[in-house]
Amino acid sequence: MSYRDILVQVDETPQSRPRAAAAAGLARRSGGVVSGVFLRSEFLNDVMATEILAYMSPTDIDALLKDHAKAVDNAAEAARETFEQAAAEAGVTSSWLTIGGDNNHLLIDCARRADLLVVPPVSKVTMARWRYPAGDLAMAVGGPVLVVGQDGCAPDFGSRVLVAWNGSRESARALRDAWPILTGAAQVDVLVVSPHGDGGPDGLLQRHLERHGCKANIILDRSRDEVAAEVLRRQVRELGSDLLVMGLFGRPRIQELVLGGVSQDMLDAPPAPLLISH
């Protein structure tokens, strides 16, 4: 398996540069294609638009809508230039998409037709109030999501990978979705947080990793005074990990999914780039 079709959300902000570079770099490693996507918003779809326009003349309304559309066009062009520069520097084939961003449905649909989605912790739609947390997207897309924070990624990120493991369905899914990176990593550490020392079949897990060519170091952390998120952060620092792989946990509540505490903590302030999967 490899990430042959990578989709990255790009906007006009400087924070998009390291994200686009990370996506293009992964495409180069796998011989794949990277696609950039810009989320476009229509002013009239904003809930405040009706109140704002109610007291304006038709001429002023027309001017406002044209100014908004022009500003969004300019932002889209700046985002495209950022993306295409990153793709050119990586020497990879690329494509560009502009889609409606007034809800996350189109972004999710596009991500379901790609091998990997690359996003910031929160995707923000230009000149609109819409915000799409990475956790919500990962819960919906049905595949891996790479979350890149403001600090970006090292050029060779994925060489020192920390995998969070607790034997659950979610952690197993994340492990499988990370194979394209794990098989090329120089160092793979698997962290089992178990205050009581009941880490499960470590030998079986290690053999599974070795069959994929990964000589992993299984770490059983018996810390009793730290919550799991604090243990993960500490281990990332101590090991010098440049990527954290973890399953995304959610619990059902009525008709929505609410992220578990560790998942939300990691996404709020990622200690390193995150590869998450649900």
C-alpha positions, 0 to 999 in steps of 0.5 A: 500500500502507498499514498498515491493520491493525496489531498491537502486543504490549502488557504491563503495564510502562511500556515498553508505552506508547510502543510502543502510541502508535507503533502507534496513530500509524501507524494514524492516518496510514494510516486503519487499525485498531490491535489490541493483544495481551496474552500470557497464561501458565498457571502449569502450563505452566512447566517449574518448576511440577511441582517447585514443586507436588510438595511442596504440598497440594491446597489450597495448589496451588489457592490458588497457581493462583488467585493466579497467574491473578488476577495475570495478569488484573490485568496484562492489564487494566493492559495493555489500559488502556494500549493503549486510552488510546493508541488514544483519544489517536490517535483510531483504531479499536482492538481487543483480544486476549488469547492464549496466550503459552506459546509464540510460535505464536499471536502469529506466527499473529496477526501473519501476519494483519496488515500490521505487527507492533509489538514491543519488542526482546524480548517478555516474557510476564507472570509467566512465563519465556518470552521472544520476541526480535523477530528470531525473530518477524520471521523467522517472520511473513512481513512487516514488524516495527517494533521499538520500544525503551524510548525509544519513537518521536518523535510524527512518527517516520518523517520522517527514514528511513535505509535500509540497502541492500546489494542483497540479497533481504532489503534489497529486501524491507525496502525494499518493506515500508517504502513506507507510511512512505517515501512520506510521509517528509521525508528518505530516506537510503539507506546502502550500506556498501562499503569498496571503493566497489563499491556497485552500481547506485546510479542505478537504485536512486535512480530506483526510489525517485523513481518512488515519490515518494521523493527519496532521498540515496544514501550510499556509506560507504567506511569500512574500519575500522568494522564495518557495525553501527558504520557504521549507528549512526554514520550514524543519529546524524549524519543524525538518523534517526528510523527505520532500515529494514533487511533481517533476515539469517539463516543456516540451521543444522540446523533453526533460523535464526541471525541474522547479526552486523549484524542481531543487533547492531542488535536487541540495542541499536537506535540508533533504531526499526527496521523489519525484514523477512525 
